[in-house]
Amino acid sequence: MTTPTIERHSFQTETKELLDLMIHAIYSNKDIFLRELISNASDAIDKLKFEALTNPDLPKVDEPCILLIPNPQTQTLTIEDNGIGMSREDVVNLIGTIAKSGTREFMGALKERKQQHGEVSPELIGQFGVGFYSTFMVADQVTLETRKAGEEHGTRWQSAGDGTYTIEPVERASHGTSITLHLKQEDSEDGLHDYTSEWSIKSIVKKYSDFVNYPIQMDVTHTDYDRDEAGKVVEGSAKTSVKRETLNSMKAIWIRPENEVSEDEYKEFYKHISHDWHEPMSWFRMKMEGTFEARALLYIPEKAPQDLYYREGKRGVQLYVKRVFIMDDCKELMPDYLRFIKGVVDSEDLSLNISREILQQNRQIRAIRNRLVKKVLGTLENMATANSAQYLQFWGEFGRVLKEGLYEDRENQEALLGLLQLSSTHSPTELTTLKDYVSRMKPGQDKIYFASGEDRKTIENSPHLEAFRDKGYEVLLLTDPVDEVWTQSVYKFGEFDLQSVGKGTVELGTEEEKKQAEQALEEKGKTYGDLLGAMKGQLSEYVKEVRLSSRLTESPSCLVGNPSDLSPQMEQLLKSMNQPVPESKRILEINPNHPLNQKLQALFAANQQEPALADYSYLLYGQALLAEGSPLPEPAKFSKLMTDLLVKAI
């Protein structure tokens, strides 16, 4: 019998560099080597199934299997499959060398990431078809034995990652591939675990490969004991047995026909991926076809997670490629304002372990994201129509987050506006949509009015609402901090402008009523004109203008801004975030029909040099600030003036 010829070869220069990077622990998460090998094994079975469809000479895979064989005594781990296998030429081309054009780019990406972040994201590995080499992160020596389906002889490839490898023919009983890793010593500081441990293997498979189509199996040792009548273990009765177990669930329920998946299975899967002990509020599936293929199973939680507003909280859905887990917080698939959505997106076309850097530039990812967003918003719209009670429950948990999309996502702004549920003066308890608000608008009304503040009571007591209340105009009451942001960037709903009651001028009523009000204000202006100019001079440090008001019916004064000005609440929000706030002054409006201002006008008419005018002007300004809930610039000054005024009055 002829002794098989063992050939020794040197790796290409680029391959040596890559192996060096692998061996010197450039990756912090070394567990992913097993994901790579399982994924390769799954692909090999897929290929054999496909080839067997057109080549009747190839064997059929009746019982596809990926077998894991740990051996603590020899410190080895073998991964074996009954897939298509490889010929000697395949081994040389695919394993022995890295003849890919992207190798240099891959190594460049590795080095750049290492320099910038101190470690390399595990998602990079395999990006350029070099996933097999991840084995050298955990093994001192790797032995691969394979036989291609339809061929008689097999091939053995072996390397210690030292720049050389050997290749030789080998007898192998069946087609497929087995890869034996001679494992390095366990080192927790270096991220090396005991990969012969049943617990370690099970946890890695559960995390990364639970939904691979084929059974991932391992022989597991069980110990049973005899027990006495009291149920206690009988000493010395231990009996060990070995049973082959399937480690993965293979329950990729997003692939199975919808009518074959029970409600309980959907709920169980949600808890598995979300670690939420509540049941989901709702879920839906979608299949994307065309230039790319992908499936999604997405959930709307019942309760908001505690980290919903934490910057460090997890964001995004899980990404799978051909049912192989890639990452559990793929931010690129879901915008931040939908960060509460949980679920899985499984692509058939993306390359395995696509990096975050490439995700950000990938057209398919952007296309998938757009489809997902429209599906989520459409689902919420259907919920609001078909089950208003459930939607109001959703809004109570996630409404504030959804509002962020109004300024983050211009493309879907119209859909998001339709989903809003807002408080208004129409009802003390019930929320309203913008569509319902419009349906209740008065004849001739061409604006949607809103007021913002810390809470509903403060807004309702604001002098800005007096004319609206007097004439029966509905006003939206916005109390969430995010309302200050989105109302700065949303200007219309349908054909109607949105206007703050605290900005610009107010013109209410029919055209005839507006004309009459304008004429009345002009007449009052003839009387108050000089007083307004004098007050502006006294308050020039605080306001940019003093004018008569058409919005006040009860209060003597209020402060308003121009349409482009920041609201006081927005200024406070920016200050609380240590953001620079531009210097701005507002407009003081005074009510010409209020007795206080009428007496002030009479006092000024009698003596335009009246010394008390400055004090009264400041008191009116301070009163306007307090009425809207804003702080006084000089509280001590206001308090002293008020005390002096009370003393004189008494």
C-alpha positions as CSV (number, residue, x, y, z in Angstrom):
1,M,0.0,0.0,0.0
2,T,1.4,3.4,-1.0
3,T,1.9,5.9,1.8
4,P,-0.1,9.1,1.2
5,T,2.0,12.0,0.1
6,I,1.9,14.9,2.6
7,E,2.5,18.2,0.8
8,R,3.7,21.3,2.8
9,H,2.8,24.7,1.6
10,S,3.4,28.3,2.8
11,F,0.5,30.7,3.1
12,Q,0.4,33.8,0.9
13,T,1.9,36.9,2.5
14,E,-1.5,38.4,3.0
15,T,-2.7,35.3,4.7
16,K,0.2,35.3,7.1
17,E,-0.6,38.8,8.1
18,L,-4.3,37.9,8.6
19,L,-3.4,34.9,10.7
20,D,-1.1,37.0,12.8
21,L,-3.9,39.4,13.5
22,M,-6.2,36.6,14.5
23,I,-3.8,34.8,16.7
24,H,-2.9,37.9,18.6
25,A,-6.4,38.4,19.9
26,I,-7.5,41.3,17.8
27,Y,-11.1,40.3,18.5
28,S,-12.4,40.6,22.0
29,N,-15.3,38.1,21.4
30,K,-13.7,34.9,20.5
31,D,-16.9,32.8,20.9
32,I,-18.0,33.7,17.4
33,F,-15.6,31.2,15.8
34,L,-18.3,28.5,16.5
35,R,-20.9,30.6,14.8
36,E,-18.7,30.8,11.8
37,L,-18.1,27.1,11.6
38,I,-21.8,26.3,12.2
39,S,-22.8,28.8,9.5
40,N,-20.3,27.2,7.0
41,A,-21.7,23.7,7.8
42,S,-25.2,24.9,7.3
43,D,-24.2,26.4,3.9
44,A,-22.6,23.1,2.9
45,I,-25.8,21.2,3.6
46,D,-27.8,23.9,1.7
47,K,-25.4,23.5,-1.3
48,L,-25.7,19.7,-1.4
49,K,-29.5,20.0,-1.3
50,F,-29.4,22.5,-4.2
51,E,-26.9,20.5,-6.3
52,A,-28.9,17.3,-5.7
53,L,-31.9,18.8,-7.4
54,T,-30.2,18.9,-10.8
55,N,-27.6,16.1,-10.3
56,P,-29.3,12.7,-9.6
57,D,-25.9,11.1,-9.0
58,L,-25.4,13.1,-5.8
59,P,-26.7,11.6,-2.5
60,K,-29.8,13.1,-0.9
61,V,-29.5,14.6,2.6
62,D,-32.3,12.7,4.4
63,E,-31.0,13.5,7.9
64,P,-29.0,16.7,7.7
65,C,-27.0,17.3,10.9
66,I,-24.2,19.5,12.3
67,L,-22.5,17.5,15.1
68,L,-20.3,19.0,17.8
69,I,-17.8,16.7,19.5
70,P,-16.0,18.1,22.5
71,N,-13.3,16.1,24.2
72,P,-12.0,17.5,27.5
73,Q,-9.3,14.8,27.7
74,T,-7.6,15.8,24.5
75,Q,-8.8,19.5,24.7
76,T,-10.3,19.3,21.2
77,L,-13.6,20.3,19.7
78,T,-14.8,18.9,16.4
79,I,-17.5,20.4,14.2
80,E,-18.8,17.9,11.6
81,D,-21.5,18.1,8.9
82,N,-22.9,15.9,6.2
83,G,-23.0,18.6,3.6
84,I,-21.5,18.8,0.1
85,G,-17.9,18.6,1.3
86,M,-14.8,19.9,-0.7
87,S,-12.5,18.5,-3.2
88,R,-8.7,18.9,-2.9
89,E,-8.9,21.8,-5.3
90,D,-11.6,23.4,-3.2
91,V,-9.5,23.1,-0.1
92,V,-6.5,24.7,-1.7
93,N,-8.6,27.5,-3.2
94,L,-10.9,28.2,-0.2
95,I,-8.9,27.2,2.8
96,G,-5.3,27.1,2.0
97,T,-5.1,30.5,0.5
98,I,-7.0,33.8,0.7
99,A,-7.1,34.8,-3.0
100,K,-9.9,37.2,-2.5
101,S,-9.5,40.7,-3.8
102,G,-10.9,42.1,-0.6
103,T,-8.3,40.7,1.7
104,R,-6.2,43.9,1.8
105,E,-9.3,46.0,2.5
106,F,-10.3,43.6,5.2
107,M,-7.0,43.8,7.0
108,G,-7.0,47.5,6.5
109,A,-10.3,47.7,8.2
110,L,-9.1,45.5,11.1
111,K,-6.0,47.6,11.7
112,E,-8.0,50.9,11.5
113,R,-10.6,49.7,13.9
114,K,-7.9,48.5,16.3
115,Q,-6.2,51.8,16.2
116,Q,-9.4,53.8,16.7
117,H,-11.2,51.7,19.3
118,G,-8.5,49.5,20.9
119,E,-10.4,46.4,19.7
120,V,-12.3,45.2,16.7
121,S,-16.0,44.7,16.5
122,P,-16.8,41.0,16.0
123,E,-19.2,41.9,13.2
124,L,-16.2,42.5,10.9
125,I,-15.1,38.9,10.9
126,G,-16.2,36.9,7.9
127,Q,-17.0,40.1,6.0
128,F,-14.5,39.2,3.3
129,G,-15.0,35.4,3.4
130,V,-12.3,34.7,6.0
131,G,-14.5,33.4,8.8
132,F,-12.7,30.1,8.8
133,Y,-9.5,31.8,10.1
134,S,-11.3,32.8,13.3
135,T,-10.5,29.3,14.5
136,F,-7.0,30.3,15.2
137,M,-8.2,32.7,17.9
138,V,-9.0,29.7,20.0
139,A,-6.9,26.9,18.6
140,D,-3.1,26.1,18.4
141,Q,-3.8,23.7,15.6
142,V,-6.7,23.1,13.1
143,T,-7.3,19.9,11.2
144,L,-9.9,19.8,8.4
145,E,-11.0,16.5,6.8
146,T,-13.4,16.6,4.0
147,R,-14.8,14.6,1.1
148,K,-16.9,16.1,-1.7
149,A,-20.2,14.4,-2.5
150,G,-19.8,12.3,-5.6
151,E,-16.1,11.8,-5.2
152,E,-14.3,8.7,-3.8
153,H,-11.4,10.2,-1.8
154,G,-11.1,12.8,0.8
155,T,-8.6,15.5,1.8
156,R,-6.9,16.5,5.0
157,W,-5.7,20.0,5.6
158,Q,-3.8,20.9,8.7
159,S,-2.1,24.0,10.1
160,A,-0.8,25.4,13.4
161,G,-1.2,29.0,12.1
162,D,2.6,29.3,11.8
163,G,2.6,30.4,8.2
164,T,2.5,26.9,6.7
165,Y,-0.1,24.2,6.2
166,T,0.0,20.6,5.0
167,I,-2.4,18.8,2.7
168,E,-2.8,15.1,2.0
169,P,-5.3,12.6,0.7
170,V,-7.3,10.7,3.3
171,E,-9.9,8.0,3.4
172,R,-13.3,9.2,4.6
173,A,-16.4,7.0,4.8
174,S,-18.9,9.7,3.9
175,H,-19.2,13.1,2.2
176,G,-19.1,16.2,4.3
177,T,-16.5,18.0,6.5
178,S,-15.1,17.7,10.0
179,I,-13.0,20.4,11.6
180,T,-11.0,19.5,14.7
181,L,-9.7,22.4,16.8
182,H,-6.8,21.7,19.2
183,L,-7.9,24.3,21.8
184,K,-5.7,26.8,23.6
185,Q,-5.7,26.9,27.4
186,E,-8.7,28.6,29.0
187,D,-7.9,32.3,29.8
188,S,-10.8,34.4,31.0
189,E,-8.7,37.6,30.8
190,D,-8.1,37.0,27.1
191,G,-11.7,36.0,26.5
192,L,-10.8,32.3,26.0
193,H,-13.4,30.0,27.5
194,D,-13.4,26.2,28.0
195,Y,-14.9,25.2,24.6
196,T,-15.1,21.6,25.6
197,S,-17.6,22.5,28.3
198,E,-21.1,21.4,27.6
199,W,-22.5,24.6,29.2
200,S,-20.2,26.9,27.1
201,I,-21.1,25.2,23.8
202,K,-24.9,25.2,24.6
203,S,-24.9,28.9,25.5
204,I,-22.9,29.9,22.3
205,V,-25.2,27.9,20.1
206,K,-28.3,29.3,21.8
207,K,-27.1,32.9,21.4
208,Y,-25.8,32.7,17.8
209,S,-27.2,29.7,16.0
210,D,-30.5,28.9,17.7
211,F,-32.5,29.3,14.4
212,V,-30.2,27.6,12.0
213,N,-32.4,25.3,9.8
214,Y,-30.6,22.1,10.6
215,P,-30.2,20.3,14.0
216,I,-27.0,21.2,15.8
217,Q,-26.3,18.1,17.9
218,M,-24.0,17.0,20.7
219,D,-23.6,13.9,22.9
220,V,-24.5,15.1,26.4
221,T,-23.6,13.2,29.6
222,H,-26.5,12.6,32.1
223,T,-26.1,11.3,35.6
224,D,-29.1,9.5,37.3
225,Y,-29.4,8.4,40.9
226,D,-31.5,5.8,42.7
227,R,-33.6,7.2,45.5
228,D,-35.0,5.6,48.7
229,E,-38.6,5.7,49.9
230,A,-38.0,9.1,51.4
231,G,-36.8,10.5,48.1
232,K,-33.2,10.8,49.2
233,V,-30.3,9.9,46.8
234,V,-28.9,6.4,47.5
235,E,-25.1,6.8,48.0
236,G,-23.0,5.1,45.3
237,S,-26.0,4.7,42.9
238,A,-24.9,7.2,40.3
239,K,-25.4,6.0,36.8
240,T,-24.1,7.9,33.8
241,S,-25.4,7.8,30.3
242,V,-24.7,9.6,27.1
243,K,-27.6,10.9,25.0
244,R,-27.4,12.9,21.7
245,E,-29.3,16.2,22.1
246,T,-30.3,18.8,19.6
247,L,-29.0,22.2,20.9
248,N,-30.9,24.6,18.7
249,S,-34.6,25.1,18.5
250,M,-34.7,25.5,14.7
251,K,-37.8,27.5,15.3
252,A,-37.3,30.3,12.9
253,I,-41.0,31.2,13.3
254,W,-40.7,34.1,10.9
255,I,-40.0,31.5,8.2
256,R,-42.9,29.2,9.1
257,P,-46.3,29.7,7.5
258,E,-48.3,32.1,9.7
259,N,-51.2,29.6,10.2
260,E,-48.7,27.1,11.6
261,V,-47.5,29.4,14.4
262,S,-49.7,29.6,17.5
263,E,-50.3,32.7,19.5
264,D,-48.4,31.2,22.5
265,E,-45.4,30.6,20.2
266,Y,-45.3,34.2,19.2
267,K,-45.5,35.3,22.8
268,E,-42.8,32.9,23.9
269,F,-40.5,34.0,21.1
270,Y,-41.1,37.7,22.1
271,K,-40.0,36.9,25.7
272,H,-37.0,35.0,24.4
273,I,-35.6,38.0,22.4
274,S,-36.8,40.9,24.6
275,H,-36.2,39.5,28.1
276,D,-39.5,41.2,29.0
277,W,-41.8,39.3,31.3
278,H,-44.9,41.2,30.0
279,E,-46.6,39.8,26.9
280,P,-46.4,41.8,23.7
281,M,-49.2,44.3,22.9
282,S,-49.1,43.3,19.2
283,W,-47.0,41.8,16.5
284,F,-46.8,41.5,12.8
285,R,-44.8,39.8,10.1
286,M,-43.7,41.0,6.6
287,K,-41.9,39.5,3.7
288,M,-39.8,41.7,1.4
289,E,-39.2,40.6,-2.2
290,G,-37.8,42.2,-5.3
291,T,-34.2,43.3,-5.7
292,F,-33.5,42.0,-2.2
293,E,-35.2,39.4,0.0
294,A,-35.8,39.7,3.7
295,R,-38.4,38.7,6.3
296,A,-39.3,40.4,9.6
297,L,-41.2,39.6,12.7
298,L,-41.7,42.7,14.8
299,Y,-43.4,43.3,18.2
300,I,-44.9,46.2,19.9
301,P,-44.3,45.8,23.7
302,E,-47.1,46.3,26.2
303,K,-44.9,48.3,28.6
304,A,-42.1,50.8,28.0
305,P,-38.7,49.5,29.2
306,Q,-36.9,51.3,31.9
307,D,-34.0,52.2,29.6
308,L,-36.3,53.8,27.0
309,Y,-34.8,57.3,27.5
310,Y,-31.3,56.2,28.5
311,R,-28.6,57.0,26.0
312,E,-26.9,53.7,26.8
313,G,-30.1,51.6,26.4
314,K,-30.2,49.0,23.7
315,R,-31.6,50.2,20.4
316,G,-32.9,48.4,17.3
317,V,-34.0,44.9,16.3
318,Q,-32.0,41.7,16.0
319,L,-30.4,41.1,12.6
320,Y,-30.0,37.6,11.1
321,V,-28.5,36.5,7.8
322,K,-30.0,33.3,6.6
323,R,-31.2,32.5,10.2
324,V,-27.7,33.1,11.6
325,F,-27.6,35.6,14.4
326,I,-25.5,38.7,13.6
327,M,-26.3,41.4,16.2
328,D,-29.1,42.1,18.7
329,D,-29.3,45.9,18.5
330,C,-29.1,46.8,14.8
331,K,-29.8,50.5,15.0
332,E,-29.5,50.9,11.3
333,L,-32.7,48.9,10.7
334,M,-35.0,51.1,12.9
335,P,-35.0,54.8,13.6
336,D,-34.4,56.0,17.1
337,Y,-38.0,57.1,17.6
338,L,-39.1,53.5,17.0
339,R,-36.5,52.1,19.4
340,F,-39.2,50.4,21.5
341,I,-39.9,48.0,18.6
342,K,-38.5,44.5,19.2
343,G,-38.1,41.6,16.8
344,V,-36.1,40.0,14.1
345,V,-35.1,40.9,10.6
346,D,-33.6,38.0,8.5
347,S,-31.9,38.9,5.2
348,E,-31.2,36.4,2.5
349,D,-28.8,38.6,0.6
350,L,-26.5,40.4,3.1
351,S,-23.1,39.0,3.7
352,L,-22.5,37.2,6.9
353,N,-21.3,39.4,9.8
354,I,-21.7,42.6,7.8
355,S,-20.0,45.4,9.8
356,R,-21.7,48.4,11.4
357,E,-19.6,50.6,9.1
358,I,-20.9,48.9,6.0
359,L,-24.5,48.7,7.4
360,Q,-24.6,52.5,7.5
361,Q,-23.7,52.6,3.8
362,N,-25.6,49.6,2.6
363,R,-28.5,50.3,0.1
364,Q,-30.3,47.1,1.0
365,I,-30.3,48.1,4.7
366,R,-31.7,51.5,3.9
367,A,-34.4,49.9,1.7
368,I,-35.3,47.4,4.4
369,R,-35.4,50.1,7.0
370,N,-37.8,52.2,4.9
371,R,-40.1,49.2,4.4
372,L,-40.0,48.4,8.1
373,V,-40.8,52.0,9.2
374,K,-43.8,52.2,6.8
375,K,-45.1,48.9,8.1
376,V,-44.8,49.9,11.7
377,L,-46.6,53.2,11.2
378,G,-49.2,51.5,9.1
379,T,-49.8,48.9,11.9
380,L,-50.2,51.7,14.4
381,E,-52.6,53.5,12.2
382,N,-54.7,50.4,11.9
383,M,-54.6,49.9,15.6
384,A,-55.8,53.4,16.2
385,T,-58.7,52.8,13.9
386,A,-59.7,49.3,14.8
387,N,-58.8,49.2,18.5
388,S,-58.8,52.7,19.9
389,A,-58.5,51.5,23.5
390,Q,-55.4,49.5,22.7
391,Y,-53.9,52.4,20.8
392,L,-54.5,54.8,23.7
393,Q,-52.7,52.3,25.9
394,F,-49.8,52.2,23.4
395,W,-49.8,56.0,23.3
396,G,-49.5,56.3,27.1
397,E,-46.4,54.1,27.0
398,F,-44.7,55.3,23.8
399,G,-46.4,58.5,22.6
400,R,-43.6,60.8,23.7
401,V,-41.0,58.7,21.9
402,L,-43.1,58.6,18.7
403,K,-43.2,62.4,18.7
404,E,-39.4,62.4,18.2
405,G,-40.0,61.2,14.7
406,L,-41.8,64.5,13.8
407,Y,-38.5,66.2,13.6
408,E,-36.2,63.2,12.9
409,D,-38.1,61.7,10.0
410,R,-39.4,64.3,7.5
411,E,-40.3,61.6,5.0
412,N,-42.9,60.1,7.4
413,Q,-44.0,63.3,9.1
414,E,-47.5,63.3,7.7
415,A,-48.1,59.7,8.9
416,L,-46.8,60.6,12.3
417,L,-49.0,63.6,12.6
418,G,-51.9,61.4,12.0
419,L,-51.0,59.2,14.9
420,L,-50.8,62.0,17.5
421,Q,-53.1,61.9,20.5
422,L,-53.1,65.3,22.2
423,S,-54.8,67.0,25.1
424,S,-57.0,70.0,24.2
425,T,-59.5,72.5,25.7
426,H,-62.2,70.4,24.0
427,S,-62.2,67.8,26.9
428,P,-60.7,67.8,30.3
429,T,-60.0,64.0,30.1
430,E,-60.1,62.7,26.5
431,L,-57.3,63.1,24.0
432,T,-57.9,64.2,20.4
433,T,-56.3,63.7,17.0
434,L,-55.4,66.5,14.7
435,K,-58.0,65.2,12.2
436,D,-60.7,65.5,14.9
437,Y,-59.5,68.9,15.9
438,V,-59.9,70.1,12.3
439,S,-63.4,68.6,12.2
440,R,-64.4,70.9,15.1
441,M,-62.8,74.1,13.8
442,K,-64.9,77.2,13.6
443,P,-66.1,78.5,10.2
444,G,-63.3,80.6,8.7
445,Q,-60.7,79.3,11.1
446,D,-57.5,78.7,9.1
447,K,-55.0,77.7,11.9
448,I,-54.6,75.0,14.5
449,Y,-53.8,76.7,17.8
450,F,-51.6,75.2,20.5
451,A,-50.2,76.2,23.9
452,S,-47.3,74.6,25.6
453,G,-46.3,74.5,29.3
454,E,-45.2,72.4,32.2
455,D,-48.7,71.0,32.9
456,R,-52.3,71.3,31.9
457,K,-53.4,73.5,34.8
458,T,-50.6,76.0,34.2
459,I,-51.5,76.3,30.5
460,E,-55.2,76.6,31.2
461,N,-54.6,79.5,33.6
462,S,-52.3,81.3,31.1
463,P,-53.5,84.7,29.9
464,H,-52.7,83.6,26.3
465,L,-55.8,81.5,26.2
466,E,-58.3,84.2,27.3
467,A,-59.5,85.3,23.9
468,F,-59.6,81.7,22.6
469,R,-61.7,80.7,25.6
470,D,-63.9,83.8,25.2
471,K,-64.7,83.1,21.6
472,G,-64.9,79.3,21.9
473,Y,-61.7,78.3,20.0
474,E,-60.2,74.9,20.8
475,V,-56.5,75.0,21.8
476,L,-54.2,72.0,21.9
477,L,-52.4,71.7,25.3
478,L,-48.9,70.4,25.0
479,T,-47.0,69.4,28.2
480,D,-44.2,67.0,27.0
481,P,-40.7,68.5,26.7
482,V,-40.5,66.9,23.2
483,D,-43.5,69.1,22.2
484,E,-41.2,72.1,22.3
485,V,-38.9,70.5,19.8
486,W,-41.3,69.2,17.2
487,T,-43.5,72.3,17.1
488,Q,-40.4,74.2,16.0
489,S,-40.1,72.1,12.9
490,V,-43.7,71.1,12.0
491,Y,-45.6,74.0,10.4
492,K,-48.7,72.5,8.8
493,F,-51.2,69.7,9.1
494,G,-52.9,69.3,5.8
495,E,-53.8,72.8,4.6
496,F,-53.8,74.3,8.1
497,D,-50.9,76.1,9.8
498,L,-49.9,75.3,13.4
499,Q,-49.6,78.4,15.5
500,S,-48.7,78.9,19.2
501,V,-51.1,81.1,21.1
502,G,-48.0,82.7,22.7
503,K,-46.5,83.9,19.4
504,G,-47.3,86.4,16.7
505,T,-50.7,88.2,16.6
506,V,-54.1,86.7,17.1
507,E,-57.0,87.2,14.8
508,L,-60.1,85.3,15.7
509,G,-63.7,85.3,14.4
510,T,-65.2,85.9,11.0
511,E,-63.7,88.3,8.5
512,E,-66.1,91.0,9.7
513,E,-65.2,90.4,13.3
514,K,-61.5,90.5,12.6
515,K,-62.0,93.8,10.8
516,Q,-63.9,95.3,13.6
517,A,-61.4,94.1,16.2
518,E,-58.5,95.6,14.1
519,Q,-60.3,99.0,13.9
520,A,-61.0,99.0,17.6
521,L,-57.3,98.3,18.4
522,E,-56.3,101.1,16.0
523,E,-58.6,103.5,17.9
524,K,-57.2,102.4,21.2
525,G,-53.7,102.8,19.8
526,K,-54.3,106.5,19.3
527,T,-55.0,106.8,23.0
528,Y,-52.2,104.5,24.3
529,G,-49.5,105.2,21.7
530,D,-47.4,107.5,23.8
531,L,-47.7,105.3,26.9
532,L,-46.6,102.3,25.0
533,G,-43.5,104.1,23.8
534,A,-42.7,105.3,27.3
535,M,-43.1,101.8,28.7
536,K,-40.8,100.4,26.0
537,G,-38.2,102.9,27.1
538,Q,-38.5,101.8,30.8
539,L,-38.4,98.1,29.9
540,S,-35.8,98.1,27.1
541,E,-33.6,95.9,29.2
542,Y,-36.3,93.1,29.1
543,V,-38.5,93.5,26.1
544,K,-38.2,94.6,22.5
545,E,-41.7,96.0,22.1
546,V,-44.8,97.0,24.0
547,R,-48.1,96.9,22.2
548,L,-51.8,96.5,22.7
549,S,-53.2,93.0,22.9
550,S,-56.0,91.4,21.0
551,R,-55.7,88.1,22.9
552,L,-56.3,89.4,26.5
553,T,-59.8,89.7,28.0
554,E,-59.2,89.5,31.7
555,S,-55.5,89.8,32.5
556,P,-53.7,93.2,32.3
557,S,-50.6,91.9,30.4
558,C,-48.8,89.0,28.8
559,L,-45.6,88.3,27.0
560,V,-45.5,86.9,23.5
561,G,-42.8,86.1,20.9
562,N,-42.4,86.4,17.2
563,P,-43.3,83.3,15.2
564,S,-39.6,82.4,14.8
565,D,-38.6,82.9,18.5
566,L,-37.9,80.2,21.0
567,S,-40.6,79.6,23.6
568,P,-39.7,80.1,27.3
569,Q,-40.2,76.4,27.8
570,M,-37.7,75.7,24.9
571,E,-35.2,78.0,26.4
572,Q,-35.5,76.3,29.8
573,L,-35.1,72.9,28.1
574,L,-31.9,74.0,26.3
575,K,-30.5,75.4,29.5
576,S,-31.2,72.2,31.4
577,M,-29.2,70.3,28.7
578,N,-26.3,72.8,29.1
579,Q,-27.0,74.1,25.5
580,P,-26.3,77.7,24.5
581,V,-29.4,79.8,24.4
582,P,-29.4,82.8,22.1
583,E,-30.1,86.2,23.7
584,S,-33.7,87.2,23.0
585,K,-36.4,89.6,24.1
586,R,-40.1,89.2,23.8
587,I,-43.0,91.5,23.3
588,L,-45.1,92.8,26.2
589,E,-48.8,93.1,25.3
590,I,-51.1,95.1,27.5
591,N,-54.9,94.9,27.7
592,P,-56.4,98.3,26.8
593,N,-59.7,97.3,28.4
594,H,-58.3,96.4,31.8
595,P,-59.0,99.0,34.6
596,L,-55.3,98.9,35.7
597,N,-54.1,99.9,32.3
598,Q,-56.8,102.5,31.9
599,K,-55.7,104.1,35.2
600,L,-52.1,103.9,34.2
601,Q,-53.0,105.7,30.9
602,A,-54.8,108.4,32.9
603,L,-51.8,108.8,35.2
604,F,-49.5,109.1,32.2
605,A,-51.8,111.6,30.5
606,A,-51.7,113.8,33.5
607,N,-47.9,113.7,33.9
608,Q,-45.7,112.1,31.3
609,Q,-42.8,112.4,33.7
610,E,-44.5,110.4,36.4
611,P,-41.7,108.8,38.5
612,A,-43.9,105.7,39.3
613,L,-44.3,104.8,35.6
614,A,-41.0,102.8,35.7
615,D,-42.2,100.8,38.7
616,Y,-45.6,100.1,37.3
617,S,-44.1,99.0,34.0
618,Y,-41.8,96.6,35.8
619,L,-44.7,95.2,37.8
620,L,-46.8,94.6,34.7
621,Y,-43.8,92.8,33.1
622,G,-43.3,90.7,36.2
623,Q,-46.9,89.9,36.5
624,A,-46.9,88.6,32.9
625,L,-43.9,86.4,33.7
626,L,-45.6,84.9,36.7
627,A,-48.9,84.3,34.9
628,E,-47.1,82.1,32.3
629,G,-45.0,80.3,34.9
630,S,-41.7,81.9,34.1
631,P,-39.1,83.0,36.7
632,L,-38.6,86.7,37.5
633,P,-35.2,88.2,36.4
634,E,-35.1,90.2,39.7
635,P,-37.4,88.6,42.3
636,A,-36.2,90.9,45.1
637,K,-36.9,94.0,43.1
638,F,-40.4,92.8,42.2
639,S,-41.2,91.9,45.8
640,K,-40.1,95.3,47.1
641,L,-42.2,97.1,44.5
642,M,-45.2,95.0,45.3
643,T,-44.8,95.6,49.1
644,D,-44.4,99.4,48.5
645,L,-47.6,99.4,46.3
646,L,-49.5,97.5,49.0
647,V,-48.5,99.9,51.7
648,K,-49.6,102.9,49.6
649,A,-52.9,101.2,48.8
650,I,-53.7,100.3,52.5
